[in-house]
Amino acid sequence: MGAIAQSTPGTVENALLFGRSSEPGIYFNLTKWYPGYMSAPHWYETDRLCVVVSGTWWVASGEDFAPNDTIPMPAGSFIRRVARTPHYDGAKKDGKEPVMIAICGIGPIKYNLVDSSQPDLRVL
């Protein structure tokens, strides 16, 4: 996932279930966002297929970070992140629990920040 994958505990975590996103081929992981944290606008070279396993994932597309414009995706929601489309997501600070997302795609991927001069992890 990039720099976010090595972030401070209690912000966002990743658990690899199959393959590796850094290598060619299919990968599958679980990503957990804790309340109060979101990614900065970023994109990937390939599509990613996402299912919200638990909690509410707040998502938006675009190059400008506007957390108030995110859309809630409750457990059971399916989101296709289209290749090369800037987006950002995470868990709002008023959430009662972390959100868990299952993510599948084709590697290798590279985490491309829209604005590399800004932090990749946003605190709400």
Wavefront OBJ file of the C-alpha trace (Angstrom):
o trace
v 0.000 0.000 0.000
v 2.952 2.341 0.324
v 3.995 4.585 3.195
v 0.628 4.245 4.942
v 1.297 0.527 5.413
v 4.044 1.466 7.861
v 2.035 4.074 9.757
v 1.616 4.544 13.481
v -0.309 1.742 15.259
v -3.952 2.638 15.842
v -4.290 4.534 12.551
v -4.491 1.973 9.723
v -3.392 -1.669 9.518
v -3.065 -4.209 6.693
v -3.195 -7.995 6.812
v -2.061 -9.837 3.694
v -4.213 -12.896 2.955
v -2.974 -13.935 -0.492
v -0.191 -12.847 -2.846
v 1.644 -9.555 -2.492
v 0.548 -6.209 -3.891
v 4.209 -5.446 -4.628
v 4.570 -8.503 -6.919
v 2.932 -9.524 -10.224
v -0.372 -11.354 -9.849
v -3.480 -11.289 -7.750
v -3.391 -10.131 -4.139
v -5.986 -10.037 -1.391
v -5.729 -8.171 1.894
v -7.714 -6.789 4.776
v -7.306 -3.128 5.648
v -8.472 -1.682 8.956
v -8.962 2.073 9.356
v -9.313 3.397 12.897
v -11.698 6.310 13.585
v -10.186 9.709 12.837
v -7.836 8.745 9.997
v -8.008 8.913 6.201
v -5.655 8.571 3.288
v -4.569 11.565 1.246
v -5.759 11.686 -2.383
v -3.868 8.964 -4.270
v -4.236 6.495 -7.140
v -3.035 3.107 -8.397
v -2.159 1.812 -11.887
v -4.723 -1.025 -11.732
v -8.299 -1.439 -10.506
v -8.935 -2.531 -6.922
v -12.080 -4.338 -5.830
v -13.163 -3.572 -2.266
v -15.844 -4.939 0.057
v -16.622 -3.372 3.422
v -16.531 -6.231 5.932
v -17.487 -4.233 9.030
v -18.030 -0.645 10.088
v -18.544 2.307 7.750
v -15.894 3.276 5.187
v -16.004 6.913 4.078
v -14.921 7.303 0.437
v -14.544 9.996 -2.220
v -12.898 10.486 -5.590
v -10.951 13.549 -6.620
v -7.650 15.338 -6.222
v -8.728 17.694 -3.403
v -8.983 16.336 0.147
v -12.485 17.195 1.393
v -13.475 14.721 4.134
v -16.898 16.339 4.550
v -17.672 15.329 0.944
v -17.041 11.620 1.540
v -19.850 9.095 1.123
v -20.584 6.445 3.768
v -20.212 2.837 2.647
v -21.617 0.486 5.323
v -20.736 -3.182 5.828
v -21.587 -5.205 2.720
v -20.867 -2.351 0.279
v -18.822 -3.013 -2.868
v -16.497 -0.341 -4.260
v -14.487 -0.591 -7.475
v -11.511 1.747 -7.394
v -10.856 2.492 -11.072
v -7.225 2.559 -12.210
v -5.556 5.981 -12.276
v -8.534 7.669 -10.571
v -7.539 9.845 -7.591
v -9.425 8.960 -4.430
v -9.178 9.016 -0.631
v -10.912 7.154 2.164
v -10.873 6.126 5.799
v -12.921 6.310 8.994
v -14.424 9.501 10.372
v -13.470 10.475 13.917
v -16.994 10.042 15.269
v -17.026 6.364 14.263
v -17.638 3.948 17.118
v -15.425 1.218 15.673
v -12.718 0.699 13.065
v -13.779 -0.157 9.530
v -12.505 -3.360 7.899
v -12.203 -3.575 4.096
v -11.321 -6.621 1.972
v -9.267 -5.494 -1.049
v -8.369 -7.533 -4.131
v -6.373 -6.466 -7.175
v -3.557 -7.258 -9.576
v -0.015 -6.319 -8.602
v 2.405 -4.885 -8.641
v 0.872 -1.650 -7.424
v 2.434 1.639 -6.464
v 0.826 4.129 -4.097
v 0.838 7.402 -6.088
v 0.092 10.514 -4.046
v -1.647 13.342 -5.915
v 0.478 15.841 -3.954
v 3.660 14.271 -2.592
v 4.448 17.435 -0.597
v 1.499 16.659 1.713
v 1.249 13.853 4.318
v -0.187 10.558 3.068
v -2.111 9.938 6.304
v -4.648 12.563 7.364
v -5.862 13.083 10.913
v -9.432 14.299 11.127
l 1 2 3 4 5 6 7 8 9 10 11 12 13 14 15 16 17 18 19 20 21 22 23 24 25 26 27 28 29 30 31 32 33 34 35 36 37 38 39 40 41 42 43 44 45 46 47 48 49 50 51 52 53 54 55 56 57 58 59 60 61 62 63 64 65 66 67 68 69 70 71 72 73 74 75 76 77 78 79 80 81 82 83 84 85 86 87 88 89 90 91 92 93 94 95 96 97 98 99 100 101 102 103 104 105 106 107 108 109 110 111 112 113 114 115 116 117 118 119 120 121 122 123 124
